[in-house]
Amino acid sequence: MDPGSGGASLPSSCPDARKRRVSYFYEPTVGNYYYGQGHPMKPHRIRMAHSLIVHYSLHRRMEMFTPFPAQTDEIRRFHSAEYVEFLSSLNPDTNARQLKRFNLGSKTDCPVFEGLFDFSKTSAGGSLAAAVKLNLQEADIAINWAGGLHHAKKSQASGFCYVNDIVLGILELLKIHRVQRVLYVDIDVHHGDGVEEAFYATDRVMTVSFHKFGKFFPGNWAHQGRRDWDRQILLSECPVERWADGRQFPGLIPPHHQLSHGGV
């Protein structure tokens, strides 16, 4: 769609005043999954967010897409084949030793629930589709509310997260030669440790995580506030005190980290 046509786009505050083309990915069944009674992760909130978007007619200013679930080989671009095979074959008879090995089960924050792998594929599929849209330059902004599962590790679940859709999305972005580097900014209350760990050894991704300070999940609080100078400032952890507001943020980032309002 022509970005100047007034269709599926949002106005921009940038000097060129060009309308930004927005792609929004939503799978209607994603809100049906249920982690279990009392669990803080509630996929139905994704459906609630979608309802608000429709109620306020924001969907009329975006192109809406239903993403395909991620395929097993796509998930294996980051996750180990053994771990993916385990997730795909989960059933009520899976033995406790296997569950413990991959950090799943009733005694962890990653329970086994009906449709777990389907939910993970839906989440990852949306982020992969969003990355493809950006790579094809068919969108300036791409949104997947079902994504953001930033704790999942290469061979282990963690923090309600089983498949790291963010890592998969970044890997998709990096497939295009013109995308030389990716800046990943995480503003979740928890440290984005899974994404940081995935790209620790590359200079093509900079990870910046703003998260709650102190002894707070994922428990690596002793390292919060770290900036890895040996990696040419490609990793920055910015712990924030509870109830912090905008006045505290400038002090968290040294001048050589700060970016202009026009982007990178």
Phi, psi and omega in degrees: 000137178298123183296343180264006186275351180082012181273239186282076181205163179238147179294153182244149175267001181290156184303327183284350176058021180284138177290139183268129179279124185245127173252131184237126184250127181211128177253117189302333183274357187297332180283357182278343184283149190220115181289338180129161183299130176082355181284135184289341178276117186230097180303339181295343176293334176295319177295321178297317178298319178297320179299320178294319178301316180290317182302320181268011175061022177292334180296339179285347180254012179222159169270126182258139180224146171261112184284152171281149175298146175297142177276158182302319181292331176291319179294327180286356174297333176242309186282149181293149181300322181294319180293317179296319177298320178298312180299320184288341183250011180302138175204170183302341182266002179301130188285155186298326181296318178295317179301314181297320181302321182257013175064044174240160175129173186294339181266009178239177175270010178239079183288162172270125179223162183297128179081017184307310183290326177296318177299316181296321179292324177296313179301310182293323180298322178295317180289323176295317179296322178297317179296321178298317178302317179293318180297323180280358182059034176263000178207149173265332180225135178230133188237132173224095183294341179277358181265196178092022183273076196274358182267339186301136181258175183303319184229029183198143172280158179194141172053049180074000189249132183246320177235127184274090182296331181293313178301316179298319179295318179294318177300323177295316178300320184287351178290337181270128187300323184291342176274092184283322181215156177236133172258120179253118179248123184246119181245019175290155181296339179259148177300130180281066189289326182294318179290317179302314181296322183296326186247018184298328188264007181242151176262010181266353179227127171255127179251131177233122183239120171260120186209167182294137181280150170105196183282082188221145183311138014270015172090001178267042187297336182295338183258358183293138185097359182290141168229125188268095184293332180292342181258025176057043176059044180260004178219129178217123176252127186237085179290139185236135177291155178300141180069016177296148177236191186300338181291335182276338189293319181303326181287346181280337188243118177301157183306324182286351176269335192289142183248149177288162182293342182280354177106185185265000000 
